């Protein structure tokens, strides 16, 4: 298994769990040269030679130094939680050190206990609740990881 720069086609090859809700990062990237370049620079695909794409992790820059991290996770990636977590921690470190992000934020849908525990394990801290934030009006909690 290895991490590599994301190709646009990866967004459409990844198989998400059946319970995936509403919009996801794929809705943000139309099939344009600009989207392809952004994904190649700001997203990473975790692939296994036997199981295919396991996860895609990316960041959308809000402004200099601040970005929103997003994930597309398969059932198989969730079964490999330790390896996934180690890989994502390395990517977050790279974003802080090499890309100059001092704040990386992410949201978790309210009630998703697995996601909440994982985001905390990744070093994010709860900041607040955003009512009716999600694509279908779901409530989300905001978490941030700030470089000290």
Phi, psi and omega per residue, in radians:
X1 nan 2.438 -3.140
X2 -2.626 2.735 3.058
X3 -1.660 2.476 3.094
X4 -2.566 2.871 3.071
X5 -1.077 2.503 -3.060
X6 -1.418 2.335 2.983
X7 -1.678 2.602 -3.117
X8 -0.933 -0.700 -3.098
X9 -1.071 -0.444 3.126
X10 -1.023 -0.604 -3.135
X11 -1.051 -0.492 -3.078
X12 -1.815 -0.109 3.065
X13 -1.638 -0.393 -3.097
X14 -1.235 2.403 3.140
X15 -1.843 1.897 -3.109
X16 -1.506 2.715 3.109
X17 -1.036 2.684 -3.122
X18 -1.038 -0.461 -3.086
X19 -1.531 0.157 3.112
X20 -1.031 2.424 -3.026
X21 -1.897 2.655 2.915
X22 0.726 -2.452 -3.113
X23 -1.429 2.723 3.011
X24 -2.491 -3.015 -3.042
X25 -0.998 -0.445 -3.126
X26 -1.091 -0.481 3.138
X27 -1.266 -0.297 -3.099
X28 -1.494 -0.239 -3.001
X29 -2.140 1.602 3.057
X30 -1.209 2.875 -3.112
X31 -1.370 1.411 3.097
X32 -2.277 2.845 3.091
X33 -1.068 -0.656 3.127
X34 -1.094 -0.814 3.118
X35 -1.082 -0.729 3.124
X36 -1.053 -0.752 -3.139
X37 -1.163 -0.725 3.138
X38 -1.105 -0.821 3.138
X39 -1.067 -0.753 -3.114
X40 -1.086 -0.618 -3.115
X41 -1.467 -0.631 -2.924
X42 -2.079 0.272 3.094
X43 -2.480 2.650 -3.101
X44 -2.296 2.414 -3.127
X45 -1.901 2.325 3.081
X46 -1.798 2.069 -3.035
X47 -2.259 2.507 3.079
X48 -2.003 2.387 -3.106
X49 -1.061 -0.469 -3.103
X50 -1.684 -0.639 -3.042
X51 -1.764 -0.049 3.134
X52 1.359 -2.657 -3.097
X53 -1.297 2.211 -3.135
X54 -1.744 -0.590 -3.090
X55 -2.833 2.702 2.965
X56 -2.288 2.298 3.124
X57 -2.188 2.319 -3.139
X58 -2.494 3.019 3.086
X59 -2.361 2.416 3.041
X60 -1.935 2.120 -3.118
X61 -1.322 2.215 3.065
X62 -1.484 -0.815 3.024
X63 -2.864 3.049 -3.057
X64 -0.894 2.140 3.061
X65 1.553 -0.150 -3.094
X66 -2.255 2.245 3.133
X67 -2.484 2.800 3.087
X68 -1.905 2.100 3.117
X69 -1.550 2.486 3.127
X70 -2.343 2.724 -3.141
X71 -2.383 2.578 2.904
X72 -2.119 1.979 -3.033
X73 -2.055 2.380 3.074
X74 -1.626 2.927 3.045
X75 -1.026 -0.691 -3.115
X76 -1.176 -0.568 3.093
X77 -1.160 -0.645 -3.136
X78 -1.196 -0.473 3.083
X79 -1.316 -0.240 3.136
X80 -2.038 0.859 -3.001
X81 -1.001 -0.686 -3.109
X82 -1.151 -0.832 3.139
X83 -1.142 -0.711 3.108
X84 -1.066 -0.830 -3.115
X85 -1.078 -0.771 3.110
X86 -1.049 -0.773 3.135
X87 -1.115 -0.745 -3.135
X88 -1.190 -0.669 3.077
X89 -1.056 -0.700 3.080
X90 -1.103 -0.754 3.127
X91 -1.106 -0.737 3.119
X92 -1.099 -0.716 3.083
X93 -1.065 -0.734 3.097
X94 -1.076 -0.721 3.136
X95 -1.108 -0.686 3.105
X96 -1.225 -0.903 -3.022
X97 -1.310 -0.907 -2.965
X98 -1.652 -0.440 -3.105
X99 -1.774 -0.139 3.043
X100 1.386 0.317 3.075
X101 -1.355 2.168 3.039
X102 -1.702 -0.286 3.096
X103 -2.388 2.188 3.034
X104 -2.136 2.220 -3.105
X105 -2.147 2.790 -3.141
X106 -2.691 2.686 3.054
X107 -1.995 2.667 3.093
X108 -2.244 2.314 3.114
X109 -1.118 2.299 -3.132
X110 -0.974 2.275 3.116
X111 1.720 -0.191 3.107
X112 -1.522 1.522 -3.037
X113 -1.125 -0.649 3.116
X114 -1.084 -0.811 3.132
X115 -1.130 -0.694 -3.141
X116 -1.078 -0.820 -3.133
X117 -1.152 -0.647 -3.137
X118 -1.172 -0.774 -3.102
X119 -1.125 -0.640 3.076
X120 -1.159 -0.742 3.115
X121 -1.071 -0.520 3.114
X122 -1.372 -0.014 3.070
X123 1.684 0.227 3.091
X124 -1.528 2.630 -3.122
X125 -2.097 2.389 3.117
X126 -1.085 2.353 3.128
X127 -2.079 -0.504 -3.117
X128 2.975 3.008 -3.127
X129 -1.877 2.381 3.127
X130 -2.035 1.837 -3.089
X131 -1.299 2.406 3.096
X132 0.968 0.672 -3.076
X133 -1.508 -0.660 -3.005
X134 -1.219 2.980 -3.079
X135 -1.075 -0.407 3.097
X136 -1.974 0.375 3.111
X137 1.463 0.235 -3.136
X138 -1.232 2.693 3.039
X139 -1.489 2.353 3.120
X140 -2.148 2.711 3.007
X141 -1.867 2.404 3.120
X142 -1.643 2.339 3.082
X143 -2.213 2.604 3.108
X144 -2.420 2.636 3.054
X145 -2.150 1.992 -3.041
X146 -1.968 2.227 3.095
X147 -1.238 2.242 -3.064
X148 -1.553 nan nan
